[in-house]
Amino acid sequence: MGSLDKLLEQKHCILERVQGQSESGEPVFAYMLIKKSLLPAFRAALEQRDVELSEFGLIVAHGYGNNPPEGLEAQLISQLQGLD
């Protein structure tokens, strides 16, 4: 288990990338920290309707497009590892 995995396990959350569409129909993405206890409800909500992401976790990055900019995920992981 890597140090990020250990940190997230201690904090009882996971880092999740979510894809969707903006109100204008443009593709968007977000990286979220979601409490593991909320993950089943979050995934069920994604299948059922538009979801207010902030109800389920902390949005740590977001943007337009189908893919995040190169290096963003590595940057987020590095920042999260710096929290322990």
MMTF fields as JSON, N, C-alpha, C and O atoms, coordinates in Angstrom:
{
  "mmtfVersion": "1.0.0",
  "mmtfProducer": "UNKNOWN",
  "numBonds": 335,
  "numAtoms": 336,
  "numGroups": 84,
  "numChains": 1,
  "numModels": 1,
  "chainsPerModel": [1],
  "groupsPerChain": [84],
  "chainIdList": ["A"],
  "bondAtomList": [4, 2, 8, 6, 12, 10, 16, 14, 20, 18, 24, 22, 28, 26, 32, 30, 36, 34, 40, 38, 44, 42, 48, 46, 52, 50, 56, 54, 60, 58, 64, 62, 68, 66, 72, 70, 76, 74, 80, 78, 84, 82, 88, 86, 92, 90, 96, 94, 100, 98, 104, 102, 108, 106, 112, 110, 116, 114, 120, 118, 124, 122, 128, 126, 132, 130, 136, 134, 140, 138, 144, 142, 148, 146, 152, 150, 156, 154, 160, 158, 164, 162, 168, 166, 172, 170, 176, 174, 180, 178, 184, 182, 188, 186, 192, 190, 196, 194, 200, 198, 204, 202, 208, 206, 212, 210, 216, 214, 220, 218, 224, 222, 228, 226, 232, 230, 236, 234, 240, 238, 244, 242, 248, 246, 252, 250, 256, 254, 260, 258, 264, 262, 268, 266, 272, 270, 276, 274, 280, 278, 284, 282, 288, 286, 292, 290, 296, 294, 300, 298, 304, 302, 308, 306, 312, 310, 316, 314, 320, 318, 324, 322, 328, 326, 332, 330],
  "bondOrderList": [1, 1, 1, 1, 1, 1, 1, 1, 1, 1, 1, 1, 1, 1, 1, 1, 1, 1, 1, 1, 1, 1, 1, 1, 1, 1, 1, 1, 1, 1, 1, 1, 1, 1, 1, 1, 1, 1, 1, 1, 1, 1, 1, 1, 1, 1, 1, 1, 1, 1, 1, 1, 1, 1, 1, 1, 1, 1, 1, 1, 1, 1, 1, 1, 1, 1, 1, 1, 1, 1, 1, 1, 1, 1, 1, 1, 1, 1, 1, 1, 1, 1, 1],
  "groupList": [{"groupName": "MET", "atomNameList": ["N", "CA", "C", "O"], "elementList": ["N", "C", "C", "O"], "formalChargeList": [0, 0, 0, 0], "bondAtomList": [1, 0, 2, 1, 3, 2], "bondOrderList": [1, 1, 2], "singleLetterCode": "M", "chemCompType": "L-PEPTIDE LINKING"}, {"groupName": "GLY", "atomNameList": ["N", "CA", "C", "O"], "elementList": ["N", "C", "C", "O"], "formalChargeList": [0, 0, 0, 0], "bondAtomList": [1, 0, 2, 1, 3, 2], "bondOrderList": [1, 1, 2], "singleLetterCode": "G", "chemCompType": "PEPTIDE LINKING"}, {"groupName": "SER", "atomNameList": ["N", "CA", "C", "O"], "elementList": ["N", "C", "C", "O"], "formalChargeList": [0, 0, 0, 0], "bondAtomList": [1, 0, 2, 1, 3, 2], "bondOrderList": [1, 1, 2], "singleLetterCode": "S", "chemCompType": "L-PEPTIDE LINKING"}, {"groupName": "LEU", "atomNameList": ["N", "CA", "C", "O"], "elementList": ["N", "C", "C", "O"], "formalChargeList": [0, 0, 0, 0], "bondAtomList": [1, 0, 2, 1, 3, 2], "bondOrderList": [1, 1, 2], "singleLetterCode": "L", "chemCompType": "L-PEPTIDE LINKING"}, {"groupName": "ASP", "atomNameList": ["N", "CA", "C", "O"], "elementList": ["N", "C", "C", "O"], "formalChargeList": [0, 0, 0, 0], "bondAtomList": [1, 0, 2, 1, 3, 2], "bondOrderList": [1, 1, 2], "singleLetterCode": "D", "chemCompType": "L-PEPTIDE LINKING"}, {"groupName": "LYS", "atomNameList": ["N", "CA", "C", "O"], "elementList": ["N", "C", "C", "O"], "formalChargeList": [0, 0, 0, 0], "bondAtomList": [1, 0, 2, 1, 3, 2], "bondOrderList": [1, 1, 2], "singleLetterCode": "K", "chemCompType": "L-PEPTIDE LINKING"}, {"groupName": "GLU", "atomNameList": ["N", "CA", "C", "O"], "elementList": ["N", "C", "C", "O"], "formalChargeList": [0, 0, 0, 0], "bondAtomList": [1, 0, 2, 1, 3, 2], "bondOrderList": [1, 1, 2], "singleLetterCode": "E", "chemCompType": "L-PEPTIDE LINKING"}, {"groupName": "GLN", "atomNameList": ["N", "CA", "C", "O"], "elementList": ["N", "C", "C", "O"], "formalChargeList": [0, 0, 0, 0], "bondAtomList": [1, 0, 2, 1, 3, 2], "bondOrderList": [1, 1, 2], "singleLetterCode": "Q", "chemCompType": "L-PEPTIDE LINKING"}, {"groupName": "HIS", "atomNameList": ["N", "CA", "C", "O"], "elementList": ["N", "C", "C", "O"], "formalChargeList": [0, 0, 0, 0], "bondAtomList": [1, 0, 2, 1, 3, 2], "bondOrderList": [1, 1, 2], "singleLetterCode": "H", "chemCompType": "L-PEPTIDE LINKING"}, {"groupName": "CYS", "atomNameList": ["N", "CA", "C", "O"], "elementList": ["N", "C", "C", "O"], "formalChargeList": [0, 0, 0, 0], "bondAtomList": [1, 0, 2, 1, 3, 2], "bondOrderList": [1, 1, 2], "singleLetterCode": "C", "chemCompType": "L-PEPTIDE LINKING"}, {"groupName": "ILE", "atomNameList": ["N", "CA", "C", "O"], "elementList": ["N", "C", "C", "O"], "formalChargeList": [0, 0, 0, 0], "bondAtomList": [1, 0, 2, 1, 3, 2], "bondOrderList": [1, 1, 2], "singleLetterCode": "I", "chemCompType": "L-PEPTIDE LINKING"}, {"groupName": "ARG", "atomNameList": ["N", "CA", "C", "O"], "elementList": ["N", "C", "C", "O"], "formalChargeList": [0, 0, 0, 0], "bondAtomList": [1, 0, 2, 1, 3, 2], "bondOrderList": [1, 1, 2], "singleLetterCode": "R", "chemCompType": "L-PEPTIDE LINKING"}, {"groupName": "VAL", "atomNameList": ["N", "CA", "C", "O"], "elementList": ["N", "C", "C", "O"], "formalChargeList": [0, 0, 0, 0], "bondAtomList": [1, 0, 2, 1, 3, 2], "bondOrderList": [1, 1, 2], "singleLetterCode": "V", "chemCompType": "L-PEPTIDE LINKING"}, {"groupName": "PRO", "atomNameList": ["N", "CA", "C", "O"], "elementList": ["N", "C", "C", "O"], "formalChargeList": [0, 0, 0, 0], "bondAtomList": [1, 0, 2, 1, 3, 2], "bondOrderList": [1, 1, 2], "singleLetterCode": "P", "chemCompType": "L-PEPTIDE LINKING"}, {"groupName": "PHE", "atomNameList": ["N", "CA", "C", "O"], "elementList": ["N", "C", "C", "O"], "formalChargeList": [0, 0, 0, 0], "bondAtomList": [1, 0, 2, 1, 3, 2], "bondOrderList": [1, 1, 2], "singleLetterCode": "F", "chemCompType": "L-PEPTIDE LINKING"}, {"groupName": "ALA", "atomNameList": ["N", "CA", "C", "O"], "elementList": ["N", "C", "C", "O"], "formalChargeList": [0, 0, 0, 0], "bondAtomList": [1, 0, 2, 1, 3, 2], "bondOrderList": [1, 1, 2], "singleLetterCode": "A", "chemCompType": "L-PEPTIDE LINKING"}, {"groupName": "TYR", "atomNameList": ["N", "CA", "C", "O"], "elementList": ["N", "C", "C", "O"], "formalChargeList": [0, 0, 0, 0], "bondAtomList": [1, 0, 2, 1, 3, 2], "bondOrderList": [1, 1, 2], "singleLetterCode": "Y", "chemCompType": "L-PEPTIDE LINKING"}, {"groupName": "ASN", "atomNameList": ["N", "CA", "C", "O"], "elementList": ["N", "C", "C", "O"], "formalChargeList": [0, 0, 0, 0], "bondAtomList": [1, 0, 2, 1, 3, 2], "bondOrderList": [1, 1, 2], "singleLetterCode": "N", "chemCompType": "L-PEPTIDE LINKING"}],
  "groupTypeList": [0, 1, 2, 3, 4, 5, 3, 3, 6, 7, 5, 8, 9, 10, 3, 6, 11, 12, 7, 1, 7, 2, 6, 2, 1, 6, 13, 12, 14, 15, 16, 0, 3, 10, 5, 5, 2, 3, 3, 13, 15, 14, 11, 15, 15, 3, 6, 7, 11, 4, 12, 6, 3, 2, 6, 14, 1, 3, 10, 12, 15, 8, 1, 16, 1, 17, 17, 13, 13, 6, 1, 3, 6, 15, 7, 3, 10, 2, 7, 3, 7, 1, 3, 4],
  "groupIdList": [1, 2, 3, 4, 5, 6, 7, 8, 9, 10, 11, 12, 13, 14, 15, 16, 17, 18, 19, 20, 21, 22, 23, 24, 25, 26, 27, 28, 29, 30, 31, 32, 33, 34, 35, 36, 37, 38, 39, 40, 41, 42, 43, 44, 45, 46, 47, 48, 49, 50, 51, 52, 53, 54, 55, 56, 57, 58, 59, 60, 61, 62, 63, 64, 65, 66, 67, 68, 69, 70, 71, 72, 73, 74, 75, 76, 77, 78, 79, 80, 81, 82, 83, 84],
  "secStructList": [7, 7, 2, 2, 2, 2, 2, 2, 2, 2, 2, 6, 3, 3, 3, 3, 3, 3, 3, 3, 3, 7, 6, 6, 1, 7, 3, 3, 3, 3, 3, 3, 3, 3, 3, 4, 4, 4, 2, 2, 2, 2, 2, 2, 2, 2, 2, 2, 1, 7, 7, 7, 4, 4, 4, 6, 3, 3, 3, 3, 3, 3, 3, 3, 1, 1, 1, 7, 7, 6, 6, 2, 2, 2, 2, 2, 2, 2, 2, 2, 2, 6, 6, 7],
  "xCoordList": [0.856, 0.0, 0.898, 1.78, 0.679, 1.465, 1.109, 0.103, 1.946, 1.712, 0.408, -0.265, 0.04, -1.243, -2.393, -3.342, -2.306, -3.357, -3.485, -4.596, -2.347, -2.375, -3.028, -3.839, -2.663, -3.249, -4.754, -5.506, -5.189, -6.62, -7.344, -8.476, -6.699, -7.306, -7.486, -8.529, -6.488, -6.582, -7.68, -8.359, -7.855, -8.866, -10.228, -11.218, -10.267, -11.513, -12.149, -13.365, -11.308, -11.827, -11.03, -9.976, -11.555, -10.88, -10.817, -11.598, -9.879, -9.793, -10.49, -10.121, -11.495, -12.316, -12.369, -12.573, -12.184, -12.368, -13.764, -14.183, -14.478, -15.857, -15.935, -15.365, -16.642, -16.879, -18.343, -19.201, -18.631, -20.01, -20.128, -19.243, -21.245, -21.499, -21.928, -22.631, -21.492, -21.932, -23.379, -23.942, -23.961, -25.337, -25.453, -26.521, -24.359, -24.383, -24.031, -23.96, -23.811, -23.553, -22.091, -21.778, -21.185, -19.754, -19.276, -19.77, -18.316, -17.771, -16.954, -16.222, -17.096, -16.367, -15.844, -16.323, -14.849, -14.32, -14.111, -14.007, -14.051, -13.723, -13.003, -13.3, -12.06, -11.443, -12.002, -12.045, -12.434, -13.061, -12.453, -11.999, -12.451, -12.194, -13.566, -14.324, -13.872, -15.191, -15.01, -14.173, -15.796, -15.777, -16.236, -17.214, -15.521, -15.877, -17.308, -17.979, -17.779, -19.139, -20.191, -21.32, -19.83, -20.763, -20.636, -21.444, -19.64, -19.372, -20.536, -20.876, -21.166, -22.302, -23.444, -24.014, -23.776, -24.841, -24.435, -25.268, -23.168, -22.671, -22.784, -23.281, -22.333, -22.389, -23.836, -24.147, -24.709, -26.126, -26.721, -27.495, -26.363, -26.877, -26.394, -27.146, -25.149, -24.625, -25.432, -25.621, -25.902, -26.683, -28.109, -28.734, -28.625, -30.027, -30.293, -31.34, -29.343, -29.649, -28.377, -27.272, -28.584, -27.489, -27.166, -28.065, -25.902, -25.47, -24.784, -23.957, -25.124, -24.393, -23.179, -23.283, -22.032, -20.843, -20.47, -20.034, -20.632, -20.228, -21.034, -20.626, -22.163, -22.942, -22.26, -22.57, -21.335, -20.73, -19.252, -18.684, -18.625, -17.205, -16.619, -17.337, -15.308, -14.565, -14.011, -13.268, -14.369, -13.84, -12.452, -12.303, -11.43, -10.065, -9.532, -8.523, -10.192, -9.831, -10.982, -11.726, -11.132, -12.179, -11.822, -10.981, -12.465, -12.213, -13.079, -13.883, -12.899, -13.654, -12.858, -11.627, -13.581, -12.966, -13.187, -13.671, -12.816, -12.955, -11.794, -11.921, -10.666, -9.47, -8.843, -8.802, -8.361, -7.672, -6.346, -5.825, -5.8, -4.501, -3.442, -3.498, -2.492, -1.423, -0.707, -0.356, -0.5, 0.206, -0.678, -0.202, -1.961, -2.832, -3.002, -2.895, -3.265, -3.474, -2.225, -2.327, -1.06, 0.196, 0.379, 0.848, 0.01, 0.116, -0.814, -0.418, -2.032, -2.976, -2.456, -2.516, -1.956, -1.432, -0.273, -0.182, 0.608, 1.743, 1.269, 1.795, 0.282, -0.242, -0.896, -0.728, -1.635, -2.292, -1.275, -1.459, -0.211, 0.828, 1.51, 1.975, 1.562, 2.164, 1.339, 1.814, 0.111, -0.75, -0.405, -0.775, 0.306, 0.572, 1.851, 2.26],
  "yCoordList": [-1.18, 0.0, 1.237, 1.362, 2.152, 3.374, 4.355, 4.193, 5.383, 6.348, 7.118, 7.45, 7.411, 8.081, 7.182, 7.633, 5.896, 4.954, 4.887, 4.839, 4.882, 4.84, 6.097, 6.029, 7.25, 8.5, 8.499, 8.843, 8.113, 8.111, 7.083, 7.312, 5.958, 4.944, 5.511, 5.304, 6.218, 6.827, 7.88, 8.036, 8.594, 9.647, 9.092, 9.822, 7.792, 7.122, 7.729, 7.908, 8.043, 8.598, 8.078, 7.46, 8.342, 7.955, 9.17, 10.11, 9.138, 10.151, 9.581, 8.517, 10.291, 9.798, 10.842, 12.025, 10.404, 11.303, 11.084, 9.949, 12.178, 12.131, 12.869, 13.949, 12.278, 12.898, 13.294, 12.629, 14.36, 14.773, 15.838, 16.003, 16.563, 17.655, 18.887, 18.795, 20.044, 21.3, 21.562, 20.828, 22.594, 22.949, 23.274, 23.111, 23.733, 24.069, 22.866, 22.989, 21.705, 20.488, 20.19, 19.203, 21.025, 20.78, 19.671, 19.56, 18.849, 17.838, 18.494, 19.458, 17.952, 18.445, 17.264, 16.138, 17.544, 16.53, 17.174, 18.395, 16.341, 16.804, 15.681, 14.503, 16.057, 15.134, 15.466, 16.626, 14.423, 14.604, 13.691, 12.588, 14.16, 13.3, 12.96, 13.843, 11.669, 11.21, 10.271, 9.368, 10.49, 9.564, 8.195, 8.078, 7.175, 5.818, 5.465, 4.731, 5.977, 5.665, 6.252, 5.763, 7.303, 7.928, 7.399, 7.743, 6.577, 6.125, 5.366, 5.661, 4.406, 3.721, 4.678, 4.572, 5.599, 6.56, 7.491, 7.855, 7.875, 8.746, 8.055, 8.647, 6.826, 6.096, 5.852, 5.92, 5.569, 5.386, 6.696, 6.695, 7.809, 9.104, 9.451, 10.026, 9.105, 9.362, 8.638, 9.152, 7.459, 6.677, 7.208, 7.01, 7.874, 8.282, 9.693, 9.955, 10.608, 12.019, 12.848, 12.353, 14.149, 15.096, 15.162, 15.115, 15.27, 15.21, 16.512, 17.034, 17.026, 18.14, 17.531, 17.009, 17.605, 16.903, 17.278, 16.422, 18.533, 18.985, 18.329, 18.39, 17.707, 17.001, 15.699, 15.148, 15.219, 13.917, 13.984, 12.988, 15.117, 15.19, 16.547, 17.518, 16.588, 17.811, 17.782, 16.87, 18.765, 18.873, 19.49, 20.616, 18.75, 19.24, 19.797, 20.503, 19.493, 20.056, 19.817, 18.846, 20.701, 20.522, 21.327, 22.225, 20.996, 21.73, 21.241, 20.322, 21.873, 21.515, 20.535, 20.568, 19.664, 18.7, 17.282, 17.041, 16.344, 14.925, 14.422, 13.43, 15.1, 14.661, 15.841, 16.952, 15.603, 16.67, 16.995, 16.173, 18.18, 18.516, 17.508, 16.965, 17.273, 16.325, 16.772, 17.942, 15.845, 16.117, 16.527, 16.581, 16.82, 17.262, 16.181, 16.454, 14.963, 13.883, 13.667, 13.488, 13.681, 13.517, 14.662, 14.448, 15.876, 17.035, 16.872, 17.151, 16.427, 16.222, 15.162, 15.34, 14.08, 12.999, 13.513, 13.21, 14.287, 14.855, 15.761, 15.695, 16.602, 17.498, 16.729, 17.08, 15.688, 14.884, 14.131, 13.983, 13.657, 12.963, 13.909, 13.485, 15.181, 16.164, 16.437, 17.113, 15.93, 16.161, 15.284, 15.606, 14.166, 13.298, 13.706, 13.103],
  "zCoordList": [0.0, 0.0, 0.0, 0.85, -0.948, -1.041, 0.053, 0.744, 0.21, 1.287, 1.087, 2.063, -0.173, -0.408, 0.006, 0.647, -0.362, 0.029, 1.544, 2.072, 2.251, 3.712, 4.274, 5.198, 3.703, 4.167, 3.974, 4.886, 2.788, 2.51, 3.369, 3.794, 3.622, 4.497, 5.903, 6.522, 6.409, 7.743, 7.782, 8.797, 6.693, 6.632, 6.217, 6.173, 5.913, 5.538, 4.286, 4.219, 3.295, 2.06, 0.862, 1.015, -0.32, -1.549, -2.464, -2.321, -3.403, -4.445, -5.666, -6.162, -6.147, -7.252, -8.355, -8.084, -9.617, -10.756, -11.313, -11.541, -11.528, -12.0, -13.336, -13.491, -14.293, -15.596, -15.677, -15.097, -16.386, -16.554, -17.622, -18.461, -17.575, -18.504, -17.731, -16.725, -18.218, -17.626, -18.047, -18.86, -17.495, -17.861, -19.344, -19.934, -19.95, -21.377, -22.259, -23.482, -21.633, -22.384, -22.653, -23.319, -22.147, -22.339, -21.393, -20.271, -21.843, -20.954, -19.831, -20.057, -18.631, -17.465, -16.663, -16.797, -15.825, -14.91, -13.552, -13.435, -12.534, -11.19, -10.453, -10.652, -9.608, -8.67, -7.306, -6.898, -6.603, -5.304, -4.258, -4.561, -3.039, -1.894, -1.33, -0.931, -1.302, -0.864, 0.322, 0.289, 1.363, 2.494, 2.007, 1.269, 2.428, 2.004, 2.382, 1.655, 3.508, 3.942, 2.997, 2.956, 2.233, 1.302, -0.124, -0.987, -0.374, -1.734, -2.367, -3.512, -1.689, -2.325, -2.691, -3.776, -1.802, -2.087, -3.226, -4.057, -3.27, -4.329, -5.682, -6.64, -5.767, -7.04, -7.474, -8.663, -6.522, -6.856, -7.37, -8.327, -6.738, -7.163, -8.574, -9.361, -8.896, -10.24, -11.306, -12.409, -10.977, -11.943, -12.093, -13.135, -11.072, -11.046, -11.555, -12.146, -11.325, -11.606, -11.622, -11.398, -11.9, -11.729, -10.248, -9.408, -9.932, -8.541, -8.147, -8.893, -6.99, -6.408, -5.709, -4.599, -6.377, -5.895, -4.471, -3.7, -4.116, -2.787, -1.66, -0.5, -1.981, -0.964, -0.533, 0.523, -1.356, -1.088, -0.74, -0.291, -0.934, -0.641, -0.977, -1.218, -0.985, -1.234, -2.656, -3.017, -3.449, -4.805, -4.701, -4.225, -5.149, -5.034, -6.353, -6.359, -7.465, -8.767, -9.728, -9.585, -10.709, -11.714, -12.953, -12.905, -14.056, -15.281, -16.423, -16.269, -17.57, -18.765, -19.613, -19.638, -20.306, -21.202, -20.725, -19.619, -21.595, -21.248, -20.416, -19.698, -20.51, -19.786, -19.058, -19.586, -17.858, -17.134, -17.822, -18.576, -17.569, -18.132, -17.695, -16.591, -18.569, -18.247, -16.973, -16.823, -16.082, -14.838, -13.675, -12.541, -13.919, -12.835, -11.775, -10.579, -12.213, -11.241, -10.39, -9.176, -11.008, -10.256, -9.262, -8.144, -9.669, -8.783, -7.575, -6.444, -7.813, -6.711, -5.744, -4.528, -6.279, -5.446, -4.602, -3.412, -5.217, -4.482, -3.348, -2.237, -3.625, -2.596, -1.464, -0.296, -1.797, -0.766, 0.071, 1.279, -0.546, 0.203, 1.195, 2.252, 0.842, 1.738, 2.979, 3.892, 3.039, 4.199, 5.389, 6.518, 5.153, 6.307, 6.956, 7.948]
}
